[in-house]
């Protein structure tokens, strides 16, 4: 146990110092200046059964204070709750940017529903010949200056993609325990500082807010090239960066998700629907992930308790130090989410929940259920023919 605790502490020291300083939360929109001429932008919003959140999100898009030409295209992806008609009613009520509501029909084999809706929205937007596309989810609310800040950052930095990790809702007990950790784990996998560096292989985006240069989208064949991706934001970033594009991702200041996840079951489904896809449906990667989570997150508190009970000072000290480093790296994320710092030592418990969610994701995959979301189940990728 002493050697295992030592390995865990070594892992934490490496993560803290050598993994792109993932734990820091100061990666915000880079320095920017307003362009002389504002480019045209089309906002594409895929929406499936979003009537519950649309009143809190769509008006914020329509009210964007953008000096250039901008238009919103909401794609009603087979909703059964009146999403499309509600969007039209909100547009009539609030005014603002022009709104077009389209419907793509059911996606063909090999397409995820969201990306099929995005494809339809981009097709509608193409008639306006925009220089940029803003891909944003139906549960995302934007402050009035959000669009102009995104465009200014893209123009100033020469970025093909500027994406912001929307600040997720944190109100219920389970949201407080799970949501900040979700962003913390994401940043650990995809350190934001590395994403923005040219020459770095790290690529990721946050699907709730992606400003994409239209020319870049066409060159990378977005979304056709990633049509089967369940984790579409990361796939988009990889496609753009793989083609030589310059991308940026950071934490949001003016972009918030209004979708509630009040129960553990809601959060469980959110994570488990794509966790095994993140591991490329590989049993080997699953085993390595479970072992890694156990070593990094579960061993420290266990070693501390075992060391104290067994009278092993070395085991207790090593476990305690690893837990202390873990807790310290989590504090900035809790501060970003304005949460009490007593949640930081509970990170091992949250990590254990994520371990179970990941295993459950794999179990669902091998039961042939694929990834399920909003009443639609996506086929396992190995059962879908590639039509090129």
C-alpha positions as a printed NumPy array, in Angstrom:
array([[  0.   ,   0.   ,   0.   ],
       [  2.907,   2.339,   0.704],
       [  4.279,   1.932,  -2.808],
       [  0.803,   2.401,  -4.304],
       [  0.349,   5.61 ,  -2.301],
       [  3.768,   6.789,  -3.516],
       [  2.729,   6.102,  -7.127],
       [ -0.475,   8.09 ,  -6.598],
       [  1.436,  11.053,  -5.173],
       [  3.898,  10.917,  -8.078],
       [  0.971,  10.896, -10.504],
       [ -0.521,  13.962,  -8.839],
       [  2.742,  15.869,  -8.896],
       [  3.068,  15.102, -12.605],
       [ -0.538,  16.15 , -13.304],
       [ -0.134,  19.374, -11.349],
       [  3.098,  20.439, -13.036],
       [  3.203,  18.744, -16.437],
       [ -0.374,  18.455, -17.732],
       [ -0.708,  21.941, -19.129],
       [ -1.624,  23.447, -15.744],
       [ -5.111,  22.078, -16.437],
       [ -6.335,  23.058, -12.98 ],
       [ -5.994,  26.789, -13.574],
       [ -9.165,  28.637, -14.553],
       [ -7.664,  31.783, -16.05 ],
       [ -7.92 ,  30.668, -19.689],
       [-10.57 ,  33.141, -20.827],
       [-11.161,  34.885, -24.16 ],
       [ -7.759,  36.106, -25.385],
       [ -6.887,  39.728, -25.983],
       [ -8.983,  41.227, -28.746],
       [ -9.802,  44.434, -30.57 ],
       [-12.853,  45.339, -32.591],
       [-12.408,  44.923, -36.364],
       [-12.835,  47.846, -38.733],
       [-15.61 ,  45.964, -40.523],
       [-17.706,  43.38 , -38.683],
       [-18.12 ,  40.109, -40.619],
       [-21.509,  38.496, -41.137],
       [-22.471,  35.648, -38.789],
       [-25.16 ,  32.981, -38.904],
       [-26.118,  31.32 , -35.625],
       [-27.142,  27.649, -35.923],
       [-29.127,  26.144, -33.036],
       [-30.029,  22.433, -33.188],
       [-33.009,  21.831, -30.904],
       [-34.85 ,  18.644, -29.974],
       [-37.607,  18.856, -27.339],
       [-36.225,  22.052, -25.838],
       [-39.461,  23.886, -24.994],
       [-38.576,  23.831, -21.287],
       [-35.324,  25.784, -21.684],
       [-35.909,  27.826, -24.846],
       [-37.601,  30.801, -23.094],
       [-34.437,  31.28 , -21.016],
       [-31.967,  30.898, -23.897],
       [-33.343,  31.925, -27.304],
       [-34.229,  35.535, -26.339],
       [-30.589,  36.046, -25.34 ],
       [-29.479,  35.103, -28.867],
       [-32.083,  37.298, -30.509],
       [-30.932,  40.207, -28.334],
       [-27.259,  40.05 , -29.345],
       [-25.662,  43.483, -29.622],
       [-23.714,  42.784, -32.801],
       [-22.645,  45.632, -35.118],
       [-22.531,  43.437, -38.233],
       [-25.137,  41.331, -40.019],
       [-26.313,  38.362, -37.973],
       [-29.19 ,  35.898, -38.223],
       [-30.381,  32.925, -36.174],
       [-31.334,  29.541, -37.645],
       [-33.042,  27.19 , -35.204],
       [-33.388,  23.62 , -36.476],
       [-36.291,  21.744, -34.903],
       [-34.913,  18.206, -34.78 ],
       [-38.118,  16.164, -34.662],
       [-39.414,  17.711, -31.433],
       [-42.666,  16.508, -29.891],
       [-43.112,  19.417, -27.458],
       [-43.708,  22.314, -29.847],
       [-40.124,  23.586, -29.851],
       [-40.358,  25.071, -33.338],
       [-43.605,  26.976, -32.773],
       [-42.379,  28.22 , -29.393],
       [-39.232,  29.576, -31.082],
       [-41.384,  31.5  , -33.575],
       [-43.526,  32.865, -30.754],
       [-40.446,  34.014, -28.818],
       [-39.158,  35.752, -31.939],
       [-42.47 ,  37.558, -32.403],
       [-42.515,  38.529, -28.736],
       [-38.921,  39.727, -28.309],
       [-37.853,  40.751, -31.828],
       [-34.121,  41.267, -32.302],
       [-32.099,  39.262, -34.797],
       [-34.033,  37.593, -37.633],
       [-35.03 ,  34.001, -36.864],
       [-35.592,  31.136, -39.298],
       [-36.975,  27.824, -38.027],
       [-36.247,  24.747, -40.121],
       [-36.825,  21.009, -39.821],
       [-34.457,  18.431, -41.315],
       [-36.509,  15.266, -40.889],
       [-35.113,  12.058, -39.413],
       [-31.365,  11.559, -39.867],
       [-30.215,   8.891, -42.331],
       [-28.082,   5.942, -41.247],
       [-24.609,   7.001, -40.162],
       [-25.657,  10.413, -38.827],
       [-26.261,  11.482, -35.262],
       [-29.414,  13.546, -34.93 ],
       [-27.658,  16.679, -33.698],
       [-25.139,  16.749, -36.527],
       [-27.867,  16.111, -39.099],
       [-29.689,  19.137, -37.669],
       [-26.462,  21.176, -37.761],
       [-25.973,  20.196, -41.4  ],
       [-29.47 ,  21.399, -42.214],
       [-28.892,  24.665, -40.375],
       [-25.591,  25.3  , -42.154],
       [-27.355,  24.593, -45.436],
       [-29.968,  27.245, -44.65 ],
       [-27.274,  29.693, -43.582],
       [-25.226,  29.167, -46.733],
       [-27.667,  31.313, -48.717],
       [-26.567,  34.3  , -46.572],
       [-22.881,  33.632, -47.325],
       [-21.7  ,  34.295, -43.736],
       [-18.033,  34.575, -42.858],
       [-18.607,  32.857, -39.5  ],
       [-20.983,  30.291, -38.06 ],
       [-21.862,  30.225, -34.38 ],
       [-22.898,  26.704, -33.379],
       [-24.673,  26.863, -30.041],
       [-27.01 ,  24.539, -28.159],
       [-30.624,  25.365, -27.355],
       [-29.937,  25.453, -23.599],
       [-27.187,  28.074, -23.847],
       [-27.867,  31.681, -22.825],
       [-25.546,  34.425, -24.088],
       [-24.933,  37.84 , -22.613],
       [-25.739,  40.645, -25.132],
       [-22.077,  41.203, -26.07 ],
       [-21.18 ,  37.501, -26.342],
       [-21.211,  37.29 , -30.148],
       [-19.195,  40.449, -30.736],
       [-16.587,  39.317, -28.183],
       [-16.273,  35.909, -29.861],
       [-15.876,  37.449, -33.314],
       [-13.38 ,  40.049, -32.074],
       [-11.303,  37.284, -30.442],
       [-11.362,  35.172, -33.614],
       [-10.368,  38.089, -35.825],
       [ -7.646,  39.398, -33.514],
       [ -6.047,  36.004, -32.881],
       [ -6.525,  34.607, -36.37 ],
       [ -8.472,  31.63 , -34.985],
       [-10.543,  29.334, -37.167],
       [-12.454,  28.125, -34.109],
       [-13.152,  29.999, -30.888],
       [-15.06 ,  27.92 , -28.36 ],
       [-16.119,  28.578, -24.799],
       [-16.998,  26.027, -22.14 ],
       [-20.363,  27.364, -20.998],
       [-20.796,  27.768, -17.272],
       [-23.14 ,  24.904, -16.361],
       [-25.953,  25.258, -13.85 ],
       [-24.94 ,  24.448, -10.275],
       [-27.866,  24.668,  -7.864],
       [-28.934,  21.215,  -6.646],
       [-26.778,  19.09 ,  -4.344],
       [-25.889,  16.652,  -7.116],
       [-25.032,  19.489,  -9.496],
       [-22.664,  20.904,  -6.876],
       [-20.95 ,  17.539,  -6.488],
       [-20.764,  16.508, -10.144],
       [-20.81 ,  19.535, -12.463],
       [-17.588,  21.384, -11.474],
       [-15.806,  18.029, -11.514],
       [-17.102,  17.411, -15.045],
       [-15.332,  20.529, -16.304],
       [-12.268,  19.747, -14.155],
       [-11.96 ,  16.256, -15.68 ],
       [-12.508,  17.64 , -19.188],
       [ -9.699,  20.149, -18.699],
       [ -7.48 ,  17.371, -17.371],
       [ -8.042,  15.375, -20.575],
       [ -7.779,  18.432, -22.846],
       [ -5.663,  21.143, -21.191],
       [ -6.936,  24.443, -22.543],
       [ -3.476,  25.995, -22.79 ],
       [ -2.305,  23.263, -25.155],
       [ -5.368,  23.503, -27.394],
       [ -4.604,  27.071, -28.42 ],
       [ -0.937,  26.412, -29.234],
       [  0.005,  25.922, -32.861],
       [  1.803,  22.643, -33.321],
       [  0.112,  21.044, -30.332],
       [ -1.822,  17.853, -31.06 ],
       [ -4.397,  18.525, -28.325],
       [ -7.743,  19.452, -29.866],
       [-11.146,  19.987, -28.285],
       [-14.104,  22.335, -28.312],
       [-17.206,  22.822, -26.185],
       [-20.301,  22.118, -28.267],
       [-22.477,  24.677, -26.522],
       [-20.541,  27.604, -27.991],
       [-18.39 ,  27.196, -31.111],
       [-17.607,  30.098, -33.431],
       [-16.37 ,  28.562, -36.681],
       [-15.038,  30.232, -39.803],
       [-17.289,  29.159, -42.687],
       [-14.365,  28.675, -45.063],
       [-12.73 ,  26.406, -42.495],
       [-15.929,  24.385, -42.085],
       [-16.089,  23.801, -45.829],
       [-12.427,  22.851, -46.031],
       [-12.755,  20.378, -43.134],
       [-16.105,  19.066, -44.473],
       [-17.956,  19.954, -41.279],
       [-20.253,  18.338, -40.325],
       [-20.151,  15.558, -42.966],
       [-16.687,  14.375, -41.93 ],
       [-17.848,  13.834, -38.326],
       [-21.442,  12.79 , -39.057],
       [-21.372,   9.71 , -36.779],
       [-19.62 ,  11.361, -33.816],
       [-21.425,  11.239, -30.473],
       [-18.839,  13.609, -28.96 ],
       [-19.236,  16.033, -31.842],
       [-17.424,  19.022, -30.318],
       [-14.128,  17.186, -29.864],
       [-14.493,  15.573, -33.294],
       [-15.054,  18.997, -34.878],
       [-11.952,  20.439, -33.218],
       [ -9.83 ,  17.492, -34.331],
       [-11.056,  17.797, -37.907],
       [-10.232,  21.503, -38.007],
       [ -6.86 ,  21.197, -36.294],
       [ -5.962,  18.14 , -38.366],
       [ -6.434,  20.282, -41.469],
       [ -4.064,  22.949, -40.176],
       [ -6.659,  25.177, -38.51 ],
       [ -5.956,  27.31 , -35.447],
       [ -8.372,  26.67 , -32.57 ],
       [ -8.951,  28.084, -29.096],
       [-10.951,  26.831, -26.113],
       [-11.421,  28.379, -22.698],
       [-13.857,  28.957, -19.875],
       [-16.829,  31.21 , -20.506],
       [-17.501,  34.588, -18.968],
       [-20.722,  35.488, -20.801],
       [-22.138,  32.097, -21.784],
       [-24.237,  29.96 , -19.429],
       [-26.185,  26.727, -19.67 ],
       [-29.731,  26.942, -18.319],
       [-30.397,  23.2  , -18.454],
       [-31.1  ,  21.764, -14.987],
       [-29.699,  18.438, -13.794],
       [-31.421,  18.257, -10.394],
       [-31.093,  14.489,  -9.827],
       [-28.161,  12.117,  -9.957],
       [-29.984,  10.142, -12.649],
       [-30.003,  13.193, -14.934],
       [-26.265,  13.686, -14.553],
       [-25.608,   9.957, -14.846],
       [-27.326,   9.801, -18.241],
       [-25.497,  12.912, -19.434],
       [-22.097,  11.351, -18.692],
       [-22.745,   7.695, -19.483],
       [-24.209,   8.359, -22.933],
       [-20.781,   9.335, -24.279],
       [-18.177,   8.107, -21.762],
       [-17.368,   4.862, -23.582],
       [-17.35 ,   6.665, -26.932],
       [-14.657,   8.899, -25.432],
       [-12.638,   5.699, -24.921],
       [-13.223,   4.708, -28.565],
       [-15.211,   1.675, -27.365],
       [-11.95 ,  -0.026, -26.397],
       [-11.998,  -2.578, -23.538],
       [ -8.279,  -1.979, -23.066],
       [ -8.756,   1.769, -22.672],
       [-11.687,   1.118, -20.33 ],
       [ -9.54 ,  -1.086, -18.106],
       [ -6.757,   1.481, -18.122],
       [ -9.191,   4.289, -17.287],
       [-10.701,   2.391, -14.354],
       [ -7.24 ,   1.556, -13.033],
       [ -6.068,   5.132, -13.524],
       [ -9.084,   6.639, -11.758],
       [ -8.591,   4.238,  -8.874],
       [ -4.885,   4.994,  -8.545],
       [ -5.192,   8.761,  -8.876],
       [ -8.439,   9.503,  -7.049],
       [ -9.314,   6.572,  -4.791],
       [ -5.928,   5.47 ,  -3.458],
       [ -5.09 ,   8.723,  -1.564],
       [ -7.981,   8.641,   0.947],
       [ -7.784,   4.846,   1.24 ],
       [ -4.022,   5.006,   1.892],
       [ -4.507,   7.698,   4.52 ],
       [ -7.109,   5.635,   6.387],
       [ -5.174,   2.357,   6.045],
       [ -1.969,   4.03 ,   7.183],
       [ -3.623,   5.498,  10.266],
       [ -5.335,   2.224,  11.164],
       [ -2.293,   0.053,  10.512],
       [  0.134,   2.463,  12.121],
       [  2.102,   2.988,   8.89 ],
       [  3.273,   6.585,   8.979],
       [  4.729,   6.461,   5.461],
       [  1.486,   5.173,   3.936],
       [ -0.607,   7.754,   5.774],
       [  1.691,  10.65 ,   4.882],
       [  1.938,   9.708,   1.199],
       [ -1.813,   9.21 ,   0.921],
       [ -2.511,  12.435,   2.772],
       [ -0.126,  14.435,   0.581],
       [ -1.672,  13.024,  -2.616],
       [ -5.153,  13.895,  -1.336],
       [ -3.93 ,  17.391,  -0.42 ],
       [ -2.518,  18.018,  -3.907],
       [ -5.742,  16.698,  -5.459],
       [ -7.821,  18.979,  -3.261],
       [ -5.652,  21.995,  -4.006],
       [ -5.926,  21.565,  -7.775],
       [ -9.727,  21.359,  -7.511],
       [-10.147,  24.578,  -5.533],
       [ -9.819,  26.973,  -8.544],
       [-12.67 ,  25.199, -10.363],
       [-14.901,  25.429,  -7.298],
       [-14.115,  29.141,  -7.053],
       [-14.962,  29.585, -10.742],
       [-18.344,  27.976, -10.039],
       [-18.71 ,  29.995,  -6.811],
       [-19.058,  26.853,  -4.719],
       [-18.   ,  26.248,  -1.086],
       [-14.468,  24.953,  -0.734],
       [-15.518,  22.113,   1.595],
       [-16.548,  20.28 ,  -1.586],
       [-12.897,  19.975,  -2.652],
       [-11.965,  17.036,  -0.352],
       [-15.024,  15.159,  -1.696],
       [-13.478,  14.861,  -5.163],
       [-12.563,  11.156,  -4.622],
       [-16.245,  10.377,  -4.054],
       [-17.212,  12.241,  -7.234],
       [-14.468,  10.471,  -9.165],
       [-15.84 ,   7.147,  -7.973],
       [-19.235,   8.146,  -9.389],
       [-17.597,   8.95 , -12.72 ],
       [-15.855,   5.573, -12.658],
       [-19.224,   3.864, -12.245],
       [-20.77 ,   6.007, -14.992],
       [-17.977,   5.033, -17.375],
       [-18.402,   1.338, -16.634],
       [-22.16 ,   1.678, -17.083],
       [-21.572,   3.367, -20.453],
       [-19.559,   0.341, -21.571],
       [-22.218,  -2.067, -20.283],
       [-24.911,  -0.24 , -22.263],
       [-22.721,  -0.371, -25.356],
       [-22.217,  -4.13 , -25.175],
       [-25.905,  -4.661, -24.567],
       [-26.361,  -3.162, -28.008],
       [-28.188,  -0.07 , -26.816],
       [-25.713,   2.45 , -28.159],
       [-25.772,   6.043, -26.921],
       [-29.233,   7.309, -25.997],
       [-30.28 ,  10.95 , -25.735],
       [-33.673,  12.689, -25.901],
       [-35.566,   9.603, -26.974],
       [-33.151,   8.679, -29.766],
       [-30.673,   5.809, -29.613],
       [-27.621,   5.962, -31.83 ],
       [-26.364,   2.746, -33.373],
       [-23.037,   1.346, -32.3  ],
       [-20.404,   2.692, -34.713],
       [-19.34 ,  -0.807, -35.74 ],
       [-22.882,  -1.543, -36.968],
       [-23.174,   1.495, -39.251],
       [-21.813,   1.148, -42.782],
       [-19.39 ,   3.894, -43.83 ],
       [-20.669,   5.452, -47.024],
       [-17.606,   7.63 , -47.417]])
